[in-house]
Amino acid sequence: MNKKLALAAVVVATTGIVVAGVAPAQALAWPTNGEFVISGTNGGGAVWQMDNYGIDYGWDVADQSDASIYYPNEIYGNDYLYCGDSNGDGSDSTITEETNGDITIDCQPNVDGLWDGLTVTMHYRLYAESSYGYLARQWAEIHNTTNSTIDMAGDELYDSYYYNYNSWSEDYSYYAASDGSFGQNNEADGQVWGVTGDSRGNVIAMGAAWGSPCKASEFTYDGSDFLFPSSVNVIAAGETVNLVTFVNMVFPTENTEAAATAAYDTALAQAKTEFDLGLKGRLAEGLTPGLNVTGWCGPDAALPDTGANTSVIGSSLAISAGLLAAGVLALVMVRRRLARK
């Protein structure tokens, strides 16, 4: 695991742009180094670093974690699902700060990168802090632009998510899966989410989900990754396949086993309260009503209108990319991407 490099500067400021209550959605600019800062009380806030691969890293503003979460919960196949041009950095995306403090990132389409004839458009939502920590969602639209069926047999799409290695190599009790298993039996067919942590107080507790239990029987584990249902690999002419995954971060409040356990319990509660219910509530926000998402129940027939997120801690003053670009000083770190598979 690559250790985080030294913190260069942390200066957090707020402005009068966001006031108590509901603020209008606003377009934002791409932040320095692709680092999106979500303010909050846990960990001093969260940083999500974006690039052409999507979410590159996640870590706490206070920079107290032993290691960041790197390329969390990504989808692979014949190639990566890029945020726009594979040679770009994602900065040509459309970025919006929503009325509830969430940040949405709509990437430019990537044509023929995954497969000839397929156009992939990635969408990300970086949720404002809640009592469950810091949640992020990726939504992949995979569209067949040809007049014939495309079969990706041999390069099936799968989900690869980061989990804390100590959760199964040493602290078996700090791993839970959607099938109810704990500890060593940490990966198996039919699992659709996992939650990890360990007994050290400086390691991020996290959850990741790639489906909901209603569709668990459709997912298989190949010994290293979770394969999406086989139907996603055969895309008819003009058809679009939609894949949605989530990752959630919880930062321990101090370097103690008690704090580590509390963070893990919070991450597990988020999975059982939200992931288990499918694409409902805030998990479905911004998705097209009635959208057919592979591996998930839902989304809700009627999605909530924009408005304040009642689960947000404080007044949901998100220190967003647009404010950074406008002159608000924020976290600046230098990070190096880990080698990809």
C-alpha positions in Angstrom: 0.0 0.0 0.0 1.3 3.4 -1.0 1.7 5.8 2.0 0.4 9.3 1.8 2.9 12.0 1.0 3.5 14.8 3.4 0.8 17.4 3.8 1.7 20.6 2.0 -0.9 23.0 3.3 -4.3 22.9 4.9 -6.2 26.2 5.2 -10.0 25.8 5.3 -12.3 28.8 4.9 -15.9 29.4 4.3 -17.7 32.2 2.5 -21.2 33.6 2.4 -22.1 31.9 -0.8 -23.7 29.0 1.1 -26.1 30.1 3.8 -28.2 28.2 6.3 -31.1 26.4 4.5 -31.2 25.6 0.8 -28.7 27.2 -1.6 -29.2 27.1 -5.4 -27.3 24.5 -7.3 -24.3 26.0 -9.0 -21.8 25.0 -11.6 -18.2 24.5 -10.3 -14.7 24.4 -11.8 -12.3 21.5 -11.6 -10.2 21.9 -8.5 -6.4 21.8 -8.1 -5.1 18.3 -8.5 -8.6 17.0 -8.9 -9.1 17.2 -5.1 -12.7 17.7 -4.1 -13.1 18.7 -0.4 -16.3 17.8 1.5 -16.4 19.6 4.8 -17.5 17.9 8.0 -16.8 17.1 11.6 -15.5 13.6 11.2 -11.8 13.7 10.2 -12.2 17.4 9.5 -13.9 16.6 6.3 -13.1 14.3 3.4 -11.1 14.6 0.2 -11.9 12.7 -2.9 -9.3 12.9 -5.6 -10.6 12.5 -9.2 -8.8 11.9 -12.4 -9.5 10.2 -15.8 -9.9 6.9 -14.0 -12.6 8.3 -11.7 -12.1 8.3 -8.0 -8.3 7.9 -7.5 -8.0 8.3 -3.7 -10.1 9.1 -0.6 -8.7 10.4 2.7 -9.4 12.7 5.6 -8.7 16.4 5.6 -7.0 16.1 8.9 -4.6 13.7 7.3 -4.5 11.4 10.3 -5.2 8.1 8.5 -2.3 5.7 8.0 -3.2 5.3 4.4 -5.7 6.6 1.9 -8.2 4.5 0.1 -6.9 4.1 -3.4 -8.9 3.6 -6.6 -11.9 2.4 -4.5 -14.7 0.4 -6.0 -13.9 0.6 -9.7 -15.3 -1.3 -12.6 -13.0 -3.0 -15.1 -13.3 -5.2 -18.2 -11.4 -5.1 -21.5 -10.2 -1.7 -20.4 -10.9 0.9 -17.7 -14.1 2.9 -17.6 -12.6 6.3 -18.1 -13.9 9.7 -17.0 -13.8 11.2 -20.5 -10.7 10.8 -22.7 -8.3 8.1 -21.5 -5.4 10.6 -22.1 -7.1 13.4 -20.1 -7.5 14.1 -16.4 -11.3 14.4 -16.1 -11.2 18.2 -15.9 -13.5 18.6 -18.9 -16.4 17.2 -16.8 -19.5 19.1 -15.9 -19.4 19.7 -12.1 -22.4 20.9 -10.0 -22.8 21.6 -6.3 -26.3 20.4 -5.6 -28.7 22.3 -3.2 -28.0 19.8 -0.4 -24.2 20.1 -0.6 -23.5 17.1 -2.7 -21.2 17.4 -5.7 -22.0 15.7 -9.0 -19.4 15.1 -11.7 -20.7 14.2 -15.2 -17.8 13.0 -17.3 -17.5 13.5 -21.1 -18.3 10.3 -23.0 -15.5 7.9 -23.7 -15.9 6.4 -27.2 -14.5 2.9 -28.0 -12.2 2.8 -24.9 -13.9 -0.2 -23.2 -14.8 -1.9 -26.5 -15.2 -0.9 -30.1 -18.8 0.3 -30.6 -19.4 1.1 -26.9 -19.6 4.6 -25.5 -19.1 4.8 -21.8 -20.3 7.9 -19.8 -19.4 8.1 -16.1 -21.2 10.0 -13.5 -20.1 10.6 -9.9 -21.8 11.9 -6.8 -19.8 12.9 -3.8 -22.3 13.1 -0.9 -22.2 15.7 1.8 -21.2 14.4 5.2 -23.9 12.4 7.1 -24.0 10.6 10.4 -22.7 7.5 8.4 -19.6 9.2 7.1 -18.7 10.2 3.5 -20.4 8.4 0.7 -19.6 8.5 -3.0 -21.4 6.9 -6.0 -20.3 6.0 -9.5 -22.8 5.4 -12.3 -21.6 4.0 -15.6 -23.7 4.3 -18.7 -22.5 1.8 -21.3 -24.2 2.3 -24.7 -23.9 0.2 -27.8 -23.8 2.6 -30.7 -23.6 -0.1 -33.4 -26.3 -2.0 -35.3 -25.4 -5.3 -33.9 -25.0 -7.1 -30.6 -21.7 -6.7 -28.8 -20.5 -9.7 -26.7 -17.6 -9.0 -24.3 -17.1 -12.7 -23.5 -13.6 -13.2 -22.1 -13.4 -9.7 -20.9 -16.4 -9.7 -18.5 -17.1 -6.6 -16.5 -16.2 -6.9 -12.8 -16.0 -4.8 -9.7 -12.7 -4.4 -7.8 -12.9 -2.7 -4.5 -10.3 -1.8 -1.9 -10.6 -3.4 1.5 -8.4 -3.2 4.5 -6.0 -6.1 4.4 -5.7 -6.2 8.1 -9.4 -7.0 8.4 -8.8 -10.5 7.2 -5.1 -11.2 7.7 -5.1 -10.3 11.4 -8.3 -8.7 12.8 -10.8 -11.2 11.4 -13.7 -9.6 13.4 -13.4 -6.3 11.4 -14.8 -7.7 8.1 -18.5 -8.1 7.4 -20.2 -9.1 4.1 -23.7 -8.8 2.8 -24.3 -12.5 3.2 -23.8 -12.2 7.0 -20.3 -13.7 7.0 -17.5 -12.2 9.1 -13.8 -12.6 9.2 -11.8 -15.0 7.1 -14.7 -16.0 4.9 -14.6 -12.6 3.4 -15.4 -13.1 -0.2 -17.8 -15.5 -1.9 -20.5 -15.8 -4.6 -23.6 -13.8 -3.8 -22.0 -11.0 -1.8 -23.0 -7.5 -2.9 -21.3 -5.3 -0.3 -18.4 -5.5 2.2 -17.4 -3.4 5.2 -13.9 -3.4 6.6 -11.8 -1.9 9.4 -9.2 -3.0 11.9 -8.2 -2.5 15.5 -5.8 0.4 14.8 -7.3 3.8 15.3 -5.6 5.5 12.3 -7.1 3.4 9.5 -10.2 4.3 7.5 -13.2 2.1 8.0 -15.1 1.7 4.8 -18.0 0.1 3.0 -18.4 -0.7 -0.6 -21.4 -1.9 -2.6 -21.9 -3.1 -6.2 -25.5 -4.4 -5.9 -28.3 -5.1 -3.4 -29.3 -8.4 -1.7 -32.3 -8.7 -4.0 -29.9 -9.5 -6.8 -27.2 -11.3 -4.8 -27.7 -14.6 -6.7 -26.6 -12.9 -9.9 -23.1 -12.0 -8.6 -20.1 -14.4 -8.6 -16.7 -14.2 -7.1 -13.7 -15.4 -9.3 -11.1 -15.5 -6.6 -10.1 -11.8 -6.8 -13.1 -9.8 -8.0 -16.8 -9.8 -8.1 -18.3 -10.4 -11.6 -21.4 -8.5 -12.6 -24.3 -10.5 -13.9 -23.5 -12.1 -17.2 -26.2 -10.2 -19.0 -24.2 -6.9 -18.8 -21.6 -8.4 -21.1 -24.0 -8.9 -24.0 -25.3 -5.5 -25.1 -27.9 -5.4 -28.0 -27.7 -2.8 -30.7 -28.7 0.6 -29.3 -29.0 -0.8 -25.8 -27.6 0.9 -22.7 -26.3 -1.0 -19.6 -26.3 0.9 -16.3 -24.0 0.0 -13.5 -23.9 1.7 -10.1 -21.4 1.2 -7.2 -20.8 3.0 -3.9 -17.9 3.6 -1.5 -18.3 5.0 2.0 -15.5 6.3 4.4 -15.6 6.7 8.2 -12.6 8.1 10.0 -11.7 7.0 13.5 -11.7 10.0 16.0 -8.4 8.9 17.6 -5.8 6.2 17.5 -7.4 3.7 19.8 -9.1 0.4 19.4 -12.3 1.8 20.8 -12.3 4.5 18.1 -11.5 2.0 15.4 -14.4 -0.2 16.5 -16.8 2.8 16.6 -15.8 3.7 13.0 -16.2 0.2 11.8 -19.6 -0.1 13.5 -20.7 3.2 11.8 -19.7 1.9 8.4 -21.5 -1.4 9.0 -24.6 0.5 10.1 -24.6 2.4 6.9 -24.4 -0.7 4.8 -27.3 -2.4 6.7 -29.4 0.8 6.7 -28.8 1.9 3.1 -27.1 -0.7 0.9 -29.5 -3.4 2.0 -32.5 -1.4 0.9 -31.4 -1.0 -2.7 -31.4 2.3 -4.7 -33.7 4.3 -2.4 -33.5 7.5 -0.6 -30.2 9.4 -1.1 -28.6 6.5 -2.9 -31.0 7.1 -5.8 -30.7 10.9 -5.9 -29.9 12.2 -9.4 -30.7 8.9 -11.1 -33.4 8.9 -13.8 -36.7 7.7 -12.3 -37.4 4.1 -13.4 -33.8 3.6 -14.6 -32.9 0.0 -15.1 -29.7 -0.5 -13.0 -28.1 -4.0 -13.2 -27.8 -5.7 -9.8 -29.9 -3.3 -7.8 -33.5 -3.1 -6.6 -35.1 0.2 -7.6 -34.5 3.0 -8.1 -37.5 4.6 -6.6 -40.3 5.4 -9.0 -40.4 8.9 -7.7 -37.0 10.4 -6.7 -36.8 13.1 -4.1 -36.6 16.7 -5.3 -33.5 18.7 -4.6 -33.3 20.1 -1.0 -31.5 20.0 2.2 -30.2 16.6 3.2 -31.5 16.1 6.8 -28.8 13.5 7.5 -26.0 16.0 6.9 -24.1 17.0 10.0 -24.0 20.8 10.6 -25.3 23.1 7.9 -23.8 21.1 5.0 -21.3 23.8 4.1 -19.5 21.9 1.4 -16.1 23.4 0.6 -16.4 22.7 -3.1 -14.3 22.8 -6.1 -15.9 26.0 -7.4 -15.0 27.8 -4.2 -11.5 26.5 -4.4 -11.2 27.8 -8.0 -12.8 31.1 -6.9 -10.0 31.8 -4.4 -11.0 29.9 -1.2 -7.8 28.3 0.1 -8.2 24.5 0.7 -6.2 21.4 1.1 -3.4 20.9 -1.3 -1.6 17.5 -1.4 0.7 15.9 -3.9 -0.2 12.2 -4.6 1.1 9.7 -6.9 -1.3 7.2 -8.5 -0.6 3.6 -7.6 0.1 1.2 -10.5 -3.1 -0.1 -12.0 -3.8 -3.7 -12.7 
